[in-house]
Amino acid sequence: MEELEPINFDAGRIYFHPDDLKRSAELLEKHFSHELDQYEAEVRMRHKNGDWIWVIDRGTVVEWTEDGKPLRMSGTHNDISERKKLDQMKSEFVSTVSHELRTPLTSIKGSLALLVDGALGNLTDDVMEMVNMAYRNTNRLIILVNDILDMEKILSGSMKYEFQKLNLANLVEEAVESNMGFAIEHSVEFVLADLDSKVTVLGDSSRLTQVVTNLLSNAAKFSNKGEKVEISVAHHNSVAKVTISDHGRGIPEKFREQIFGRFTQADSSDSREKGGTGLGLNISKSIIDKHNGMIDFESEVDVGSKFFFTLPVSG
């Protein structure tokens, strides 16, 4: 303990990595304002041998002043450096395997597409059915690999964004046009409803298109055949809003808290019946969070779901 003297509130924090101080201070303030029951943060601390080590820094105010200010805290620092090393190894392994899979899968998909399109001659009905099945499953694998790579980038903080001024209606319209295949595959119709053509936002075009694509894909998969999926773009004051509405099975309220989680689907059979990785909405939320926006949904069982995201309007 003598190595930490003088023992006071800042005794531990002076050893924090500079890049972790802001996040730690924000969480601490939330605890002081009673927004969080306990302060907890993963931070790097300077070891006395000079190395940076990862710790879980936990603390709780155990005594308050009469006017409600924090007076005394009790807490711990737990060394999690070994866990972080294992997490990094796992992340690198997953990334390497995913990269090694993507190239041959893309080649296989291209070859199967030639067969499906009849470029190599007519196939019997039985053979065509098998080729179509292989093509669909190859496409599902490619989506899975791409989602895993995106998730790895998000978790490691290496996903890159190129922000520029965008016309949101144009972006959504192009995304809908590019994904008409989803509508045809699932026998639904994409309908562009109200599109405010004057809404501009500051964003990454490819990443926002990825969000719209994920929402369109889900809406198509979970709509009843013959139904319409409506897409709209609007804005109110300084907030732009993109809404995608379907008329499908809906989402039970009990799944609300987990619907944006990783590998989450409202029904465990959905991944087999409808396809998908259960990562799309989690990735979409991470992308919208990076744009200082918000993503959410409204739903009624057996009536349909309405997913929407908001973004700050750019002047």
Secondary structure, 3 states (H helix, E strand, C coil): CHHHCCCCCCCCHHHECHHHHHHHHHHHHHHHCCCCCCEEEEEEEECCCCCEEEEEEEEEEEEECCCCCEEEEEEEEEECHHHHHHHHHHHHHHHHHHHHHHHHHHHHHHHHHHHHCCCCCCCCHHHHHHHHHHHHHHHHHHHHHHHHHHHHHHHHCCCCCCCEEEEHHHHHHHHHHHCHHHHHHCCCEEEEEEECCCCEEEECHHHHHHHHHHHHHHHHHCECCCCEEEEEEEEECCEEEEEEECCECCCCHHHHHHCCCCCCCCCCCHHHHCCCCCCHHHHHHHHHHHCCCEEEEEEECCCEEEEEEEEEECC
